[in-house]
Amino acid sequence: MVKKILRVVEVFAPASIANLGSGFDVFGLALSGPGDIISVEHNSAKGLRIKTITGDKGKLSKVPEENTATVALTAFLNAIGKPLSLDIRIHKKMPLGSGMGSSAASAVGAVYAANILYGSPMKKEELIRWAMEGERVASGVAHADNIAPSMLGGFTLVRSMDPLEVIQIPVPKQMYIALIHPNVIVKTSEARAVLPKKILLKSAVSQWANTAALIAGMYGNDISLVGRAMEDFVIEPARKSLIPYYDLVKEQTQLNGAAGCSISGAGPSIVSICNGLIIAKKVGEAMQAVFNKNKIKSNLYISPIDLKGVRILNKQ
């Protein structure tokens, strides 16, 4: 049987949460619902072309050297020895600069779609390295904390960057996410600029204890432990001033039953881990009420964990 040569592949790459409080640059979690739809198609021209970008309110660049999707795609195509002759279409189903892995989803979707288009020469795990190159455009650093969960789904731990090693961790079945995105912009590069250059040994020890405890909670199906272990002694104190009413929102999550709460990625989104859908909805409404009261528009997402990661929507 002759294998069909594909002309176009369309995929969905989910949004993601990085850090989860105590796991700066190493923990990531895929969300169900928001994400990017990316299509990649052969063209007869020499060069990558971004044909359309929708859902971004005209804010993203179509210049291939400036977009995370095409930067990652260039790295991948060079790695497999294929020509840079593809058209890309991007539809954003999440806000930009949100702390929801928007730049990562574009890179993941583009690389995964191209891999399918060329007969899947690489496994999903191998694609992470090339998708990471897109993150250099967004933050100046090729990191995998958002890339890995968007690619693989579920909860991921980046144990090492060189050599790259990503470990998938089981997720409690009743775990739900309540995530609020206030309509303010916090650029990843700006959020990194406020990070401390040095930390106290006491703070480091507390952080290490929590990163280990969070993993124990995941394996032990203990959402309460996961929530307690989200306590962040390093990053949250430095970044929370970038997010209006952060302390008040976090207080409301605790009063309404959240297991834990922290900044989602670089912010300004705020994420709460909850035991079950009912609590997640209650927590989400409480978070949004704070922003409504202070006349800040926001988007609320109530989500189970996306266990699939990037996947095919259509191929021809």
C-alpha positions as CSV (number, residue, x, y, z in Angstrom):
1,M,0.0,0.0,0.0
2,V,1.4,3.4,-1.0
3,K,1.7,5.8,1.8
4,K,-0.3,9.0,1.3
5,I,1.7,12.2,0.9
6,L,0.2,14.9,3.1
7,R,-0.4,18.4,1.9
8,V,-1.6,20.1,5.1
9,V,-1.8,19.3,8.8
10,E,-3.8,21.1,11.4
11,V,-3.2,20.6,15.1
12,F,-4.2,21.9,18.5
13,A,-1.6,22.7,21.2
14,P,-3.0,23.3,24.7
15,A,-2.2,26.3,27.0
16,S,-0.1,25.5,30.0
17,I,0.9,26.7,33.4
18,A,4.6,26.9,34.4
19,N,6.2,26.8,37.9
20,L,3.1,26.0,40.0
21,G,4.7,28.0,42.8
22,S,7.7,26.1,44.0
23,G,8.9,24.6,40.7
24,F,10.3,27.6,38.9
25,D,11.4,26.7,35.3
26,V,10.9,23.0,35.9
27,F,7.2,22.2,36.6
28,G,4.5,22.5,33.9
29,L,0.8,21.6,33.6
30,A,-1.4,21.4,30.5
31,L,-4.8,23.1,30.6
32,S,-7.9,21.8,28.9
33,G,-9.7,24.3,26.6
34,P,-7.5,27.3,25.8
35,G,-4.6,26.9,23.3
36,D,-3.5,27.4,19.7
37,I,-4.7,25.9,16.4
38,I,-1.9,25.7,14.0
39,S,-1.9,24.5,10.4
40,V,1.2,23.9,8.3
41,E,1.0,23.4,4.5
42,H,3.5,22.8,1.7
43,N,4.2,25.8,-0.6
44,S,6.2,26.2,-3.8
45,A,8.0,29.2,-2.5
46,K,11.4,29.3,-0.9
47,G,10.9,30.3,2.7
48,L,8.5,30.0,5.6
49,R,5.4,32.2,5.3
50,I,3.0,33.1,8.1
51,K,-0.2,33.5,6.0
52,T,-2.6,34.4,8.8
53,I,-2.7,35.0,12.5
54,T,-6.1,35.4,14.2
55,G,-7.2,35.8,17.7
56,D,-4.2,38.0,18.6
57,K,-5.8,41.4,18.0
58,G,-3.1,42.2,15.5
59,K,-0.3,42.1,18.1
60,L,1.9,39.2,16.8
61,S,4.5,39.5,14.1
62,K,4.3,37.7,10.8
63,V,8.0,38.0,10.3
64,P,9.4,34.5,10.5
65,E,12.4,35.5,12.5
66,E,10.2,37.2,15.1
67,N,7.4,34.6,15.7
68,T,7.9,31.6,18.0
69,A,6.1,29.2,15.7
70,T,8.4,29.9,12.7
71,V,11.6,30.2,14.7
72,A,10.9,26.7,16.2
73,L,9.9,25.4,12.8
74,T,13.2,26.6,11.2
75,A,15.2,24.8,13.9
76,F,13.2,21.6,13.3
77,L,13.3,21.6,9.5
78,N,17.1,22.2,9.6
79,A,17.4,19.3,12.0
80,I,15.6,16.9,9.6
81,G,17.1,18.3,6.5
82,K,13.9,19.6,4.9
83,P,13.4,22.8,2.9
84,L,12.0,25.9,4.5
85,S,9.0,25.9,2.2
86,L,5.9,25.9,4.3
87,D,2.9,28.1,4.9
88,I,1.7,28.5,8.5
89,R,-1.7,29.7,9.9
90,I,-2.1,30.5,13.6
91,H,-5.3,30.9,15.5
92,K,-4.9,32.0,19.1
93,K,-7.5,30.7,21.6
94,M,-5.9,32.3,24.6
95,P,-4.7,35.8,25.6
96,L,-1.2,36.9,24.9
97,G,1.3,37.7,27.6
98,S,-0.9,35.9,30.0
99,G,1.3,33.3,31.8
100,M,-0.6,30.6,30.0
101,G,2.2,29.5,27.7
102,S,1.0,31.3,24.6
103,S,4.4,31.5,22.9
104,A,5.0,27.8,23.8
105,A,1.8,26.6,22.3
106,S,2.6,28.3,18.9
107,A,6.0,26.7,18.8
108,V,4.8,23.3,19.9
109,G,1.9,23.3,17.3
110,A,4.1,24.3,14.4
111,V,6.8,21.7,15.1
112,Y,4.4,18.9,15.8
113,A,2.3,19.7,12.6
114,A,5.5,19.8,10.5
115,N,6.7,16.5,12.0
116,I,3.4,14.8,11.0
117,L,3.5,16.4,7.5
118,Y,6.9,14.8,6.9
119,G,6.0,11.3,8.1
120,S,6.8,11.6,11.9
121,P,10.6,11.3,11.8
122,M,10.7,12.2,15.5
123,K,8.8,11.2,18.6
124,K,6.9,13.9,20.7
125,E,9.7,13.8,23.3
126,E,12.3,14.6,20.7
127,L,10.4,17.5,19.3
128,I,10.6,19.4,22.7
129,R,14.2,20.4,21.9
130,W,13.3,22.2,18.7
131,A,10.1,23.8,20.0
132,M,12.1,25.3,22.8
133,E,14.0,27.4,20.3
134,G,10.8,29.4,19.7
135,E,10.9,30.5,23.4
136,R,14.1,32.4,22.8
137,V,12.0,35.0,20.9
138,A,9.6,35.4,23.7
139,S,12.0,35.6,26.7
140,G,15.5,35.3,25.5
141,V,15.8,31.8,27.0
142,A,15.1,28.4,25.4
143,H,13.3,26.8,28.3
144,A,10.9,23.9,28.4
145,D,8.6,24.4,31.4
146,N,5.7,25.4,29.1
147,I,6.8,23.5,26.0
148,A,6.9,20.1,27.7
149,P,3.3,20.0,29.0
150,S,1.9,21.5,25.8
151,M,3.7,18.8,23.8
152,L,3.1,15.8,26.1
153,G,0.1,16.8,28.2
154,G,-0.4,16.3,31.9
155,F,2.2,17.4,34.5
156,T,5.8,17.5,33.5
157,L,9.1,17.9,35.3
158,V,12.2,19.2,33.4
159,R,14.9,17.4,35.3
160,S,17.8,18.6,33.0
161,M,18.3,20.9,30.1
162,D,21.6,19.5,29.0
163,P,21.1,16.8,28.2
164,L,17.3,17.4,28.0
165,E,15.3,15.1,30.2
166,V,11.6,15.6,30.8
167,I,9.6,13.3,33.2
168,Q,5.9,12.9,33.1
169,I,4.3,12.8,36.6
170,P,0.8,11.4,37.3
171,V,-2.0,13.8,38.2
172,P,-4.7,13.3,40.8
173,K,-8.0,12.5,39.0
174,Q,-10.0,15.1,40.9
175,M,-7.6,18.0,40.3
176,Y,-9.1,21.0,38.7
177,I,-7.6,24.4,37.8
178,A,-9.2,27.8,38.5
179,L,-7.2,30.3,36.5
180,I,-7.9,34.1,36.3
181,H,-6.3,36.3,33.7
182,P,-6.6,40.0,34.5
183,N,-6.4,42.1,31.3
184,V,-3.1,43.6,32.1
185,I,0.2,42.8,30.4
186,V,3.2,41.3,32.0
187,K,5.9,40.5,29.5
188,T,8.0,37.4,30.2
189,S,11.2,39.4,29.8
190,E,10.0,42.0,32.3
191,A,9.0,39.3,34.8
192,R,12.4,37.7,34.5
193,A,14.1,41.1,35.1
194,V,12.7,41.4,38.6
195,L,14.0,38.0,39.7
196,P,16.5,38.0,42.5
197,K,20.1,37.2,41.5
198,K,20.8,35.6,44.9
199,I,18.6,33.9,47.5
200,L,19.1,33.0,51.2
201,L,20.0,29.4,51.9
202,K,17.0,29.2,54.3
203,S,14.7,30.2,51.4
204,A,16.3,27.7,49.1
205,V,15.9,24.8,51.6
206,S,12.2,25.7,52.0
207,Q,11.8,25.8,48.2
208,W,13.5,22.4,47.7
209,A,11.3,20.8,50.3
210,N,8.2,22.1,48.6
211,T,9.2,21.0,45.1
212,A,9.8,17.5,46.5
213,A,6.5,17.6,48.4
214,L,4.5,18.7,45.4
215,I,5.8,15.6,43.4
216,A,4.9,13.4,46.4
217,G,1.4,14.9,46.4
218,M,1.0,14.2,42.7
219,Y,2.1,10.5,43.1
220,G,0.1,10.1,46.3
221,N,-3.1,11.5,44.8
222,D,-3.0,14.1,47.6
223,I,-4.3,17.4,46.2
224,S,-4.1,19.1,49.6
225,L,-0.4,18.3,49.8
226,V,0.1,19.6,46.2
227,G,-1.6,22.9,47.2
228,R,0.5,23.3,50.4
229,A,3.6,22.6,48.4
230,M,2.9,25.4,45.9
231,E,4.2,27.9,48.5
232,D,6.9,29.9,46.8
233,F,9.7,31.5,48.8
234,V,11.7,32.8,45.8
235,I,9.7,33.9,42.7
236,E,6.3,35.0,44.0
237,P,7.7,37.6,46.4
238,A,9.6,39.2,43.6
239,R,6.8,39.1,41.0
240,K,3.6,39.6,42.8
241,S,3.9,43.5,42.7
242,L,3.5,43.2,38.9
243,I,0.0,41.9,39.4
244,P,-2.7,44.2,40.8
245,Y,-4.5,43.0,43.9
246,Y,-2.6,39.7,43.9
247,D,-2.5,39.3,47.7
248,L,-6.3,40.0,47.9
249,V,-7.0,37.5,45.2
250,K,-4.9,34.8,46.8
251,E,-6.6,35.4,50.1
252,Q,-10.0,34.8,48.5
253,T,-8.8,31.5,47.0
254,Q,-7.9,30.3,50.5
255,L,-11.2,31.4,52.0
256,N,-13.1,29.6,49.2
257,G,-11.4,26.2,49.5
258,A,-8.5,26.2,47.1
259,A,-5.8,23.7,47.9
260,G,-3.1,26.2,46.7
261,C,-2.6,29.4,44.7
262,S,0.3,31.0,42.9
263,I,1.3,33.1,39.9
264,S,0.8,31.2,36.6
265,G,4.2,31.3,34.8
266,A,5.4,34.9,34.5
267,G,1.9,36.2,35.2
268,P,-0.4,38.1,35.3
269,S,-2.6,35.1,35.4
270,I,-3.2,33.6,38.8
271,V,-3.7,29.8,39.2
272,S,-5.5,27.9,41.9
273,I,-5.4,24.1,42.4
274,C,-8.7,22.7,43.5
275,N,-10.2,19.4,44.6
276,G,-13.1,18.9,42.2
277,L,-15.1,21.0,39.8
278,I,-17.5,22.5,42.4
279,I,-14.7,24.1,44.5
280,A,-12.9,25.2,41.3
281,K,-15.9,27.2,40.2
282,K,-16.4,28.7,43.6
283,V,-12.7,29.7,43.8
284,G,-12.8,31.1,40.2
285,E,-15.8,33.3,40.9
286,A,-14.2,34.6,44.1
287,M,-11.0,35.5,42.2
288,Q,-13.0,37.3,39.4
289,A,-15.1,39.2,41.9
290,V,-11.9,40.9,43.2
291,F,-11.1,42.2,39.8
292,N,-14.7,43.1,39.0
293,K,-14.9,45.2,42.2
294,N,-11.7,47.0,41.2
295,K,-12.9,47.6,37.6
296,I,-10.3,45.3,36.0
297,K,-11.6,43.1,33.2
298,S,-10.6,39.5,33.4
299,N,-11.0,36.1,31.8
300,L,-11.8,33.0,34.0
301,Y,-10.9,29.5,33.0
302,I,-12.1,26.4,34.9
303,S,-10.3,23.4,33.6
304,P,-9.4,19.8,34.3
305,I,-5.9,18.8,33.3
306,D,-5.3,18.1,29.6
307,L,-3.7,14.7,29.5
308,K,-3.2,14.5,25.7
309,G,-1.0,17.4,24.8
310,V,-0.7,18.5,21.2
311,R,-2.8,16.5,18.8
312,I,-4.0,16.3,15.2
313,L,-7.3,18.0,14.3
314,N,-7.1,17.4,10.5
315,K,-4.7,16.2,7.9
316,Q,-5.1,16.0,4.1
